[in-house]
Each structure stands twice: as structure tokens, then as C-alpha cells.
Amino acid sequence: MRVADLVEAEGRSFSKSLREEGRVFKAATTRLGFATAALVVSGLFFAIGFLVCLAALFLALQPPLGTPAAAALTGALAIAIGCALLIVAQKISQ
């Protein structure tokens, strides 16, 4: 009889613990989902803003330098910024 009572108490304790961990997990995954959605939306806004800035730079450089030179400078700037972001991402991940 004592062993059965002990097993029952352990089962109840495990069940209660499992329910609590489930609630914590659900809350954490909900927060993660919202954070991921916010990250995707902010990333899209950043990309659109960056493209608009590059287009403005191209249009500003086009009259004095000509179309090919303006395109080359704008492309070189975009590549340099992309490389810098990759280097920063690599350093953060280490």
C-alpha cells in the first residue's frame, strides 16, 4: 500500500510539473512567433528603404557623371555595405 501511495504522489507531482512546463513553453513560443513576424516585417521595410536610398543616389549621380558611372558607384556602395553586414554577422555569430 505504501509503494502505491508513493507512486501516485510522484505521478501527480509529475503531471502538475508537466502542465506548468507546457504553459511556459506555450508562452515562449507565442513570444517567439510575434518576434519572428516583427523581424520579417522590419527586414522588409529596411530592404525597401535601402533600395529607395540607392535609387535616390543613382538619380543624384546620373546628371553629373552619366548613367554608367552612377550605376557603377551605386552598385559598388551596395556591395560594400553588404560585405560590411556579412562581416558583422560573422563576428556576432562567433
C-alpha positions as CSV (number, residue, x, y, z in Angstrom):
1,M,0.0,0.0,0.0
2,R,2.8,2.4,0.8
3,V,4.5,1.9,-2.6
4,A,1.2,2.5,-4.4
5,D,0.7,5.8,-2.5
6,L,4.3,6.9,-3.3
7,V,3.8,6.1,-7.0
8,E,0.5,8.0,-7.0
9,A,2.1,11.1,-5.4
10,E,5.0,11.0,-7.8
11,G,2.6,10.7,-10.7
12,R,0.6,13.7,-9.5
13,S,3.7,15.8,-9.0
14,F,5.0,14.9,-12.5
15,S,1.6,15.7,-14.0
16,K,1.5,19.1,-12.3
17,S,5.1,19.9,-13.3
18,L,4.4,18.8,-16.9
19,R,1.3,21.1,-17.1
20,E,3.3,24.1,-15.8
21,E,6.1,23.5,-18.2
22,G,3.6,23.3,-21.0
23,R,2.2,26.7,-20.1
24,V,5.7,28.2,-20.0
25,F,6.5,26.6,-23.4
26,K,3.3,27.9,-25.0
27,A,4.0,31.5,-23.7
28,A,7.6,31.3,-25.0
29,T,6.6,30.0,-28.5
30,T,4.0,32.7,-28.7
31,R,6.5,35.4,-27.9
32,L,8.9,33.9,-30.4
33,G,6.3,33.9,-33.1
34,F,5.5,37.5,-32.6
35,A,9.2,38.4,-32.6
36,T,9.8,36.5,-35.8
37,A,6.9,38.3,-37.5
38,A,8.2,41.6,-36.4
39,L,11.7,40.7,-37.6
40,V,10.4,39.8,-41.0
41,V,8.4,42.9,-41.4
42,S,11.2,45.2,-40.2
43,G,13.6,43.4,-42.5
44,L,11.3,44.1,-45.5
45,F,11.0,47.8,-44.5
46,F,14.8,48.0,-44.2
47,A,15.3,46.4,-47.6
48,I,12.8,48.7,-49.2
49,G,14.3,51.8,-47.6
50,F,17.8,50.7,-48.6
51,L,16.7,50.3,-52.2
52,V,15.0,53.7,-52.3
53,C,18.2,55.3,-50.9
54,L,20.2,53.6,-53.6
55,A,17.8,54.7,-56.3
56,A,18.0,58.3,-55.0
57,L,21.8,58.1,-55.0
58,F,21.7,56.8,-58.6
59,L,19.4,59.6,-59.7
60,A,21.5,62.2,-58.0
61,L,24.7,61.0,-59.6
62,Q,23.3,60.4,-63.0
63,P,23.3,64.0,-64.3
64,P,26.9,65.0,-63.4
65,L,28.6,61.6,-64.0
66,G,26.4,59.8,-66.6
67,T,24.3,56.7,-66.3
68,P,27.2,54.0,-66.4
69,A,29.3,55.8,-63.8
70,A,26.3,56.4,-61.5
71,A,25.3,52.8,-61.8
72,A,28.8,51.6,-61.0
73,L,29.2,53.8,-58.0
74,T,25.8,52.9,-56.6
75,G,26.5,49.2,-57.2
76,A,29.9,49.4,-55.5
77,L,28.3,51.1,-52.5
78,A,25.7,48.4,-52.2
79,I,28.3,45.7,-52.4
80,A,30.5,47.4,-49.8
81,I,27.5,47.7,-47.4
82,G,26.6,44.1,-48.0
83,C,30.1,42.9,-47.3
84,A,30.2,45.0,-44.1
85,L,27.0,43.5,-42.9
86,L,28.3,40.0,-43.6
87,I,31.5,40.7,-41.6
88,V,29.4,42.0,-38.7
89,A,27.1,38.9,-38.9
90,Q,30.2,36.6,-38.8
91,K,31.7,38.4,-35.8
92,I,28.4,38.2,-33.9
93,S,27.9,34.5,-34.6
94,Q,31.4,33.6,-33.2
